[in-house]
Amino acid sequence: MPATPGRRERKKARTRQALDEAALRLFLAHGYDHVTVARIAEEADVSVATLFAHVPDGKEALIFDDGTERREGLVAAVREREAGEPVLTALRRFFASRGPFAAELPPEYERKRALIVTTPALRGYARKLWIASEDALTDAIADASDLPATDMAARALARYVLEIPDLTGTEPDPLAALNVVFDLLEAGWPQRPA
């Protein structure tokens, strides 16, 4: 049974949530480039030092998680796919349900998605979070394909897949662009059933 977070952890989580909410609210109201770190800290009623203690990467990190959810989702898409389902089919489905590719998002996420897609600094930070999953995705692909973890083909495929959100997310029809890239990858990647 997981331990209940202590008072200090709960306070840290509340502060981080206040920072995230303040940043998103300000970015949506004024645009990312017109909001300073000091303004976000003031809005969340914390010091600038406290803000940087919670998010050392700066203001672009405030509307994202730490990347753990992405990494775990990618690995789960590969490892928990249906028997016989190709790796790329599972990864295509995973991406199609997220961010700029999702057909329907709750209204509160629509504006956040538009902000990320139209703000270069936020897109760059999102790309950084995707690329941080490269080792975990490489291992999952290699394992699913009966390849050694050091196999360059597995690493290359992981890298190509992780570039897809940045490459296609700003296209007029992101889902169609996603499918074009996956079609290309599927044509060049040997499919091995589970």
Backbone as JSON, one array per atom type, in Angstrom:
{
  "sequence": "MPATPGRRERKKARTRQALDEAALRLFLAHGYDHVTVARIAEEADVSVATLFAHVPDGKEALIFDDGTERREGLVAAVREREAGEPVLTALRRFFASRGPFAAELPPEYERKRALIVTTPALRGYARKLWIASEDALTDAIADASDLPATDMAARALARYVLEIPDLTGTEPDPLAALNVVFDLLEAGWPQRPA",
  "N": [[0.85, -1.18, 0.0], [0.7, 2.17, -0.97], [2.42, 4.82, 0.64], [0.85, 7.5, 2.36], [1.15, 10.8, 1.24], [3.23, 13.07, 3.02], [2.86, 16.06, 5.05], [4.63, 18.04, 4.1], [5.13, 17.18, 1.45], [2.54, 17.37, 0.42], [2.17, 20.13, 0.59], [4.14, 21.02, -1.19], [3.11, 19.94, -3.55], [0.7, 21.38, -3.76], [1.73, 23.96, -4.08], [3.09, 23.68, -6.52], [0.91, 23.08, -8.18], [-0.51, 25.49, -7.96], [1.32, 27.22, -9.21], [1.39, 26.09, -11.81], [-1.3, 26.46, -12.62], [-1.51, 29.27, -12.46], [0.4, 30.05, -14.35], [-0.66, 28.95, -16.76], [-3.13, 30.27, -16.9], [-2.26, 32.97, -17.14], [-0.67, 32.81, -19.48], [-2.63, 32.13, -21.37], [-4.24, 34.38, -21.24], [-2.54, 36.56, -21.85], [-0.59, 35.77, -23.63], [2.26, 33.77, -24.16], [4.85, 34.98, -24.52], [4.53, 37.43, -23.34], [4.45, 37.2, -20.64], [6.07, 37.22, -17.6], [8.4, 35.44, -15.5], [8.42, 36.48, -12.94], [5.87, 37.62, -12.82], [4.26, 35.34, -12.92], [5.03, 34.09, -10.53], [4.14, 36.03, -8.7], [1.36, 35.95, -9.2], [0.81, 33.38, -8.3], [1.39, 33.71, -5.71], [3.96, 33.27, -4.58], [7.53, 33.35, -4.1], [10.01, 34.31, -6.57], [12.26, 32.72, -6.33], [11.16, 30.46, -5.12], [9.52, 29.58, -7.2], [11.49, 28.82, -9.11], [12.66, 26.8, -7.64], [10.77, 24.85, -7.8], [10.44, 24.52, -10.54], [13.03, 24.3, -12.24], [13.64, 24.47, -14.93], [12.4, 26.69, -15.94], [9.83, 29.0, -17.16], [8.55, 27.71, -19.33], [8.29, 25.1, -18.57], [6.2, 25.02, -16.85], [3.59, 24.32, -17.67], [3.61, 21.69, -18.23], [3.94, 18.18, -17.38], [6.51, 16.25, -15.74], [7.39, 14.59, -17.73], [7.28, 11.93, -17.2], [4.8, 10.64, -17.45], [4.47, 10.59, -20.24], [6.64, 8.99, -21.06], [6.06, 6.57, -19.69], [3.59, 5.99, -20.89], [4.28, 5.62, -23.6], [6.0, 3.37, -23.43], [4.21, 1.52, -22.32], [2.36, 1.38, -24.42], [3.8, -0.09, -26.28], [4.61, -2.44, -24.86], [2.21, -3.46, -23.84], [0.54, -4.04, -25.93], [-1.85, -5.66, -28.12], [-1.63, -9.18, -28.69], [0.32, -10.09, -31.42], [-0.03, -7.65, -32.63], [1.52, -5.12, -34.5], [4.36, -3.16, -33.46], [4.52, -0.48, -34.39], [1.86, 0.05, -35.06], [0.64, 0.07, -32.56], [1.98, 2.25, -31.43], [1.17, 4.3, -33.16], [-1.57, 4.43, -32.55], [-1.37, 5.24, -29.88], [-0.24, 7.87, -30.12], [-2.23, 9.1, -31.69], [-4.26, 9.58, -29.93], [-3.55, 11.74, -28.44], [-2.68, 15.15, -27.52], [-2.17, 17.36, -30.23], [-3.27, 15.6, -32.05], [-5.51, 14.31, -31.15], [-8.92, 13.66, -31.6], [-11.02, 14.59, -30.07], [-10.92, 16.62, -27.33], [-11.32, 17.47, -23.89], [-12.94, 20.63, -23.27], [-11.37, 22.36, -21.62], [-8.8, 21.62, -22.23], [-8.45, 22.21, -24.89], [-7.73, 24.94, -25.4], [-5.25, 25.02, -24.13], [-3.83, 23.16, -25.66], [-3.83, 24.52, -28.15], [-2.32, 26.76, -27.42], [0.21, 25.58, -26.86], [0.86, 24.47, -29.37], [1.09, 26.74, -30.95], [3.14, 28.21, -29.86], [6.46, 28.64, -30.07], [8.5, 28.24, -28.02], [7.17, 26.62, -26.18], [6.48, 24.42, -27.75], [9.07, 23.55, -28.29], [9.88, 22.8, -25.72], [8.08, 20.72, -25.25], [8.98, 18.94, -27.2], [11.5, 18.36, -26.14], [10.72, 16.91, -23.87], [9.55, 14.68, -25.11], [11.79, 13.55, -26.45], [13.34, 12.86, -24.28], [12.37, 10.41, -23.63], [13.63, 8.56, -25.17], [15.55, 6.44, -24.56], [14.03, 4.62, -22.97], [11.94, 3.99, -24.75], [13.41, 2.89, -26.86], [14.44, 0.58, -25.62], [12.03, -0.8, -25.16], [11.07, -1.19, -27.79], [13.19, -2.68, -28.88], [13.09, -4.97, -27.24], [10.5, -5.91, -27.87], [10.9, -6.55, -30.48], [12.69, -8.57, -30.52], [15.4, -7.87, -30.47], [18.76, -6.87, -29.62], [19.26, -4.57, -26.9], [21.01, -2.62, -27.65], [20.7, -2.26, -30.35], [20.94, -0.48, -33.36], [18.88, -0.03, -35.2], [16.55, -0.21, -33.65], [16.96, 1.96, -31.92], [17.02, 4.06, -33.78], [14.41, 3.92, -34.83], [12.94, 4.52, -32.52], [13.82, 7.18, -32.09], [12.89, 8.43, -34.46], [10.11, 8.08, -34.17], [9.66, 9.59, -31.86], [10.07, 12.13, -32.78], [7.84, 12.72, -34.21], [5.55, 14.16, -33.01], [6.53, 16.85, -32.91], [7.19, 17.3, -35.58], [4.76, 16.98, -36.99], [2.7, 18.16, -35.55], [1.95, 20.85, -35.97], [0.82, 20.98, -38.42], [-1.83, 21.63, -40.84], [-3.76, 19.57, -40.72], [-3.17, 17.71, -38.29], [-3.52, 14.97, -37.54], [-3.76, 13.62, -39.99], [-1.21, 14.15, -40.99], [0.34, 12.83, -39.08], [-0.43, 10.2, -39.67], [0.65, 9.95, -42.26], [3.41, 9.96, -41.71], [3.64, 7.69, -40.03], [2.78, 5.75, -41.87], [4.91, 5.83, -43.64], [7.03, 5.0, -41.95], [6.12, 2.43, -41.28], [6.27, 1.17, -43.73], [8.97, 0.89, -44.02], [9.93, -0.47, -41.83], [10.55, -3.61, -40.48], [7.89, -5.59, -39.61], [7.32, -7.33, -36.71], [5.5, -9.81, -35.21], [4.12, -9.96, -31.92]],
  "CA": [[0.0, 0.0, 0.0], [1.55, 3.35, -1.02], [2.36, 5.71, 1.79], [0.16, 8.78, 2.16], [2.14, 11.88, 1.24], [3.3, 13.86, 4.23], [2.44, 17.47, 4.97], [5.56, 18.77, 3.25], [4.87, 16.78, 0.06], [1.25, 17.95, 0.02], [2.37, 21.56, 0.4], [4.89, 21.17, -2.45], [2.18, 19.65, -4.65], [-0.22, 22.52, -3.87], [2.48, 25.09, -4.65], [3.32, 23.39, -7.94], [-0.37, 23.23, -8.86], [-0.8, 26.93, -8.04], [2.2, 27.77, -10.24], [0.91, 25.61, -13.11], [-2.57, 27.12, -12.94], [-1.24, 30.69, -12.69], [1.1, 30.18, -15.63], [-1.58, 28.69, -17.86], [-4.1, 31.37, -16.94], [-1.58, 34.15, -17.67], [-0.28, 32.56, -20.88], [-3.83, 32.2, -22.2], [-4.77, 35.75, -21.24], [-1.61, 37.58, -22.35], [0.39, 35.2, -24.54], [3.46, 33.27, -23.48], [5.97, 35.91, -24.59], [4.24, 38.64, -22.57], [4.32, 36.85, -19.22], [7.37, 37.0, -16.98], [8.47, 34.52, -14.36], [8.02, 37.25, -11.76], [4.41, 37.76, -12.84], [3.7, 34.03, -12.56], [5.27, 33.91, -9.1], [3.23, 36.94, -8.01], [0.01, 35.42, -9.37], [0.71, 32.18, -7.47], [1.71, 34.14, -4.35], [5.22, 32.69, -4.13], [8.7, 34.11, -4.55], [10.64, 33.81, -7.79], [13.14, 31.63, -5.91], [10.31, 29.28, -4.92], [9.14, 29.13, -8.53], [12.61, 28.09, -9.71], [12.88, 25.57, -6.87], [9.8, 23.87, -8.29], [10.61, 24.32, -11.99], [14.32, 24.88, -12.6], [13.72, 24.69, -16.38], [11.81, 27.98, -16.3], [8.38, 29.12, -17.32], [7.99, 26.78, -20.3], [8.03, 23.81, -17.91], [5.09, 25.13, -15.92], [2.32, 23.73, -18.09], [3.86, 20.28, -18.57], [4.42, 17.34, -16.29], [7.96, 16.05, -15.86], [7.67, 13.67, -18.83], [7.11, 10.55, -16.76], [3.57, 10.09, -18.03], [4.74, 10.31, -21.66], [7.54, 7.83, -21.14], [5.32, 5.38, -19.28], [2.57, 5.72, -21.9], [4.96, 5.07, -24.78], [6.46, 2.01, -23.12], [3.01, 0.69, -22.17], [1.79, 1.16, -25.75], [4.57, -1.17, -26.91], [4.64, -3.67, -24.07], [0.87, -3.97, -23.52], [-0.26, -4.13, -27.15], [-2.49, -6.95, -28.38], [-0.76, -10.21, -29.27], [0.39, -10.02, -32.87], [-0.14, -6.27, -33.13], [2.84, -4.52, -34.73], [4.78, -2.07, -32.57], [4.16, 0.83, -34.94], [0.41, 0.21, -34.97], [0.36, 0.46, -31.18], [2.48, 3.61, -31.21], [0.29, 5.21, -33.91], [-2.79, 4.59, -31.75], [-1.01, 6.04, -28.71], [-0.11, 9.27, -30.5], [-3.49, 9.61, -32.24], [-5.16, 9.94, -28.83], [-2.9, 12.76, -27.62], [-2.34, 16.49, -27.98], [-2.74, 17.91, -31.46], [-3.83, 14.54, -32.88], [-6.75, 13.82, -30.57], [-10.11, 14.18, -32.26], [-11.82, 15.33, -29.1], [-10.34, 16.87, -26.02], [-12.2, 18.3, -23.06], [-12.77, 22.05, -23.61], [-10.29, 23.01, -20.88], [-7.52, 21.28, -22.84], [-8.37, 22.75, -26.25], [-6.96, 26.19, -25.4], [-3.88, 24.68, -23.76], [-3.24, 22.54, -26.85], [-3.58, 25.59, -29.13], [-1.2, 27.56, -26.9], [1.45, 24.83, -27.05], [1.13, 24.31, -30.8], [1.4, 28.03, -31.57], [4.21, 28.89, -29.14], [7.71, 27.91, -30.32], [9.2, 27.82, -26.8], [6.43, 25.52, -25.58], [6.68, 23.27, -28.63], [10.43, 23.09, -28.05], [9.94, 22.1, -24.45], [7.37, 19.46, -25.44], [9.91, 18.07, -27.94], [12.52, 17.92, -25.17], [10.12, 15.87, -23.05], [9.42, 13.46, -25.92], [13.13, 12.99, -26.72], [13.83, 12.27, -23.03], [11.86, 9.03, -23.55], [14.28, 7.74, -26.19], [16.14, 5.19, -24.05], [12.97, 3.7, -22.55], [11.24, 3.5, -25.94], [14.35, 2.02, -27.57], [14.45, -0.71, -24.93], [10.75, -1.48, -25.38], [11.04, -1.61, -29.19], [14.17, -3.77, -29.04], [12.55, -6.16, -26.58], [9.35, -6.39, -28.64], [11.37, -6.98, -31.81], [13.72, -9.58, -30.3], [16.69, -7.28, -30.82], [19.5, -6.42, -28.44], [18.94, -3.18, -26.5], [21.95, -1.71, -28.32], [20.48, -2.3, -31.79], [20.78, 0.85, -33.92], [17.57, 0.1, -35.84], [15.57, 0.07, -32.6], [17.19, 3.34, -31.47], [16.61, 4.97, -34.85], [12.96, 3.94, -34.88], [12.48, 5.28, -31.35], [14.08, 8.6, -32.34], [11.96, 8.91, -35.5], [8.76, 8.13, -33.58], [9.59, 10.68, -30.88], [10.07, 13.4, -33.51], [6.57, 12.89, -34.9], [4.72, 15.26, -32.52], [7.08, 18.14, -33.32], [7.15, 17.38, -37.03], [3.41, 16.99, -37.56], [1.72, 18.8, -34.67], [1.51, 22.17, -36.43], [0.24, 20.86, -39.76], [-3.26, 21.96, -40.85], [-4.46, 18.37, -40.25], [-2.11, 16.96, -37.6], [-3.74, 13.52, -37.55], [-3.41, 13.13, -41.33], [0.25, 14.19, -41.08], [0.8, 11.72, -38.24], [-0.63, 8.96, -40.43], [1.63, 9.91, -43.35], [4.72, 9.57, -41.17], [3.58, 6.29, -39.61], [2.75, 4.92, -43.08], [6.29, 5.77, -44.13], [7.81, 4.16, -41.05], [5.66, 1.05, -41.4], [6.76, 0.61, -45.0], [10.4, 0.63, -43.93], [10.29, -1.18, -40.61], [10.02, -4.97, -40.52], [6.92, -5.83, -38.54], [7.46, -8.62, -36.06], [4.41, -9.99, -34.27], [4.51, -10.15, -30.51]],
  "C": [[0.9, 1.24, 0.0], [1.34, 4.24, 0.2], [1.62, 7.0, 1.43], [1.21, 9.87, 2.2], [2.07, 12.68, 2.54], [2.89, 15.3, 3.98], [3.33, 18.27, 4.02], [5.33, 18.46, 1.77], [3.56, 17.36, -0.45], [1.39, 19.44, -0.24], [3.13, 21.82, -0.91], [3.97, 20.94, -3.64], [1.2, 20.8, -4.84], [0.47, 23.73, -4.48], [2.7, 24.87, -6.14], [2.02, 23.55, -8.73], [-0.74, 24.7, -9.0], [0.05, 27.6, -9.12], [1.72, 27.37, -11.64], [-0.35, 26.34, -13.54], [-2.36, 28.6, -13.24], [-0.58, 30.89, -14.04], [0.14, 29.99, -16.8], [-2.58, 29.83, -18.01], [-3.47, 32.62, -17.56], [-1.18, 33.97, -19.13], [-1.49, 32.67, -21.81], [-4.36, 33.62, -22.3], [-3.86, 36.73, -21.96], [-0.64, 37.08, -23.4], [1.67, 34.86, -23.79], [4.57, 34.31, -23.41], [5.76, 37.17, -23.76], [4.08, 38.39, -21.08], [5.71, 36.55, -18.68], [7.27, 35.97, -15.85], [8.02, 35.24, -13.1], [6.51, 37.4, -11.68], [3.73, 36.45, -12.45], [3.85, 33.8, -11.06], [4.31, 34.78, -8.28], [1.8, 36.4, -8.04], [-0.22, 34.19, -8.48], [1.02, 32.46, -6.0], [2.89, 33.38, -3.76], [6.36, 33.58, -4.61], [9.22, 33.52, -5.86], [11.57, 32.64, -7.45], [12.34, 30.35, -5.7], [9.87, 28.71, -6.26], [10.27, 28.3, -9.14], [12.98, 26.84, -8.92], [11.96, 24.46, -7.36], [10.0, 23.54, -9.77], [11.91, 24.98, -12.44], [14.47, 25.13, -14.11], [13.09, 26.0, -16.82], [10.34, 27.89, -16.65], [7.78, 28.15, -18.33], [7.65, 25.43, -19.67], [6.76, 23.83, -17.06], [3.79, 24.49, -16.39], [2.47, 22.27, -18.54], [4.16, 19.51, -17.3], [5.91, 17.12, -16.51], [8.35, 15.08, -16.97], [7.47, 12.21, -18.47], [5.9, 9.91, -17.4], [3.76, 9.75, -19.5], [5.55, 9.04, -21.81], [6.79, 6.55, -20.79], [4.25, 5.0, -20.3], [3.16, 5.1, -23.16], [5.36, 3.61, -24.56], [5.27, 1.08, -22.98], [2.37, 0.39, -23.52], [2.5, 0.0, -26.46], [4.41, -2.48, -26.14], [3.26, -4.29, -23.84], [-0.04, -4.07, -24.75], [-0.84, -5.54, -27.29], [-1.46, -7.92, -28.97], [-0.82, -10.13, -30.79], [0.29, -8.62, -33.45], [1.26, -5.69, -33.34], [3.11, -3.33, -33.79], [4.32, -0.72, -33.11], [2.66, 1.08, -34.93], [0.03, 0.67, -33.57], [0.82, 1.89, -30.9], [1.62, 4.64, -31.97], [-0.98, 5.48, -33.09], [-2.51, 5.46, -30.51], [-0.96, 7.52, -29.06], [-1.43, 9.87, -30.96], [-4.46, 10.06, -31.15], [-4.66, 11.13, -28.01], [-2.79, 14.1, -28.33], [-2.99, 16.91, -29.28], [-3.42, 16.88, -32.35], [-5.19, 14.06, -32.4], [-7.96, 14.48, -31.24], [-10.93, 15.02, -31.29], [-11.07, 15.41, -27.78], [-11.36, 17.63, -25.19], [-11.92, 19.78, -23.34], [-11.62, 22.74, -22.88], [-8.92, 22.72, -21.47], [-7.35, 21.84, -24.25], [-7.5, 24.0, -26.31], [-5.5, 25.94, -25.04], [-3.16, 24.06, -24.96], [-2.9, 23.6, -27.89], [-2.41, 26.46, -28.69], [0.13, 26.86, -27.16], [1.83, 24.77, -28.52], [1.58, 25.62, -31.44], [2.54, 28.78, -30.89], [5.5, 28.11, -29.3], [8.42, 27.42, -29.06], [8.49, 26.63, -26.15], [6.53, 24.26, -26.44], [8.07, 22.68, -28.43], [10.56, 22.32, -26.75], [9.22, 20.75, -24.54], [8.27, 18.47, -26.18], [10.98, 17.52, -27.01], [11.97, 16.79, -24.29], [9.95, 14.57, -23.83], [10.79, 12.79, -26.08], [13.71, 12.36, -25.45], [13.36, 10.83, -22.85], [12.6, 8.08, -24.47], [14.83, 6.42, -25.65], [15.07, 4.17, -23.68], [12.23, 3.14, -23.75], [12.13, 2.57, -26.76], [14.36, 0.63, -26.93], [13.16, -1.49, -25.19], [10.66, -2.0, -26.82], [11.99, -2.79, -29.41], [13.64, -5.06, -28.43], [11.4, -6.76, -27.39], [9.75, -6.95, -30.0], [12.45, -8.05, -31.73], [15.09, -9.11, -30.78], [17.44, -6.94, -29.55], [19.18, -4.95, -28.16], [19.85, -2.17, -27.19], [21.74, -1.63, -29.82], [20.18, -0.9, -32.33], [19.42, 1.02, -34.59], [16.49, 0.42, -34.81], [15.72, 1.51, -32.11], [16.72, 4.33, -32.52], [15.09, 5.06, -34.92], [12.39, 4.74, -33.7], [12.66, 6.78, -31.59], [13.1, 9.16, -33.36], [10.55, 9.07, -34.92], [8.63, 9.33, -32.65], [9.65, 12.06, -31.53], [8.71, 13.7, -34.15], [5.72, 14.03, -34.32], [5.22, 16.64, -32.97], [6.95, 18.35, -34.83], [5.74, 17.6, -37.57], [2.38, 17.8, -36.78], [1.21, 20.16, -35.12], [0.93, 22.15, -37.84], [-1.25, 21.21, -39.71], [-4.15, 20.79, -40.38], [-3.42, 17.48, -39.58], [-2.29, 15.45, -37.66], [-3.39, 12.93, -38.92], [-1.89, 13.12, -41.5], [0.87, 13.08, -40.25], [0.7, 10.4, -39.01], [0.34, 8.84, -41.6], [2.97, 9.42, -42.84], [4.7, 8.11, -40.71], [3.5, 5.35, -40.81], [4.16, 4.74, -43.63], [7.14, 4.85, -43.26], [7.4, 2.69, -41.17], [6.15, 0.39, -42.69], [8.23, 0.24, -44.91], [10.84, -0.15, -42.72], [9.72, -2.59, -40.65], [9.1, -5.21, -39.33], [7.13, -7.24, -38.0], [6.31, -8.77, -35.08], [4.95, -10.25, -32.86], [4.75, -11.61, -30.2]]
}
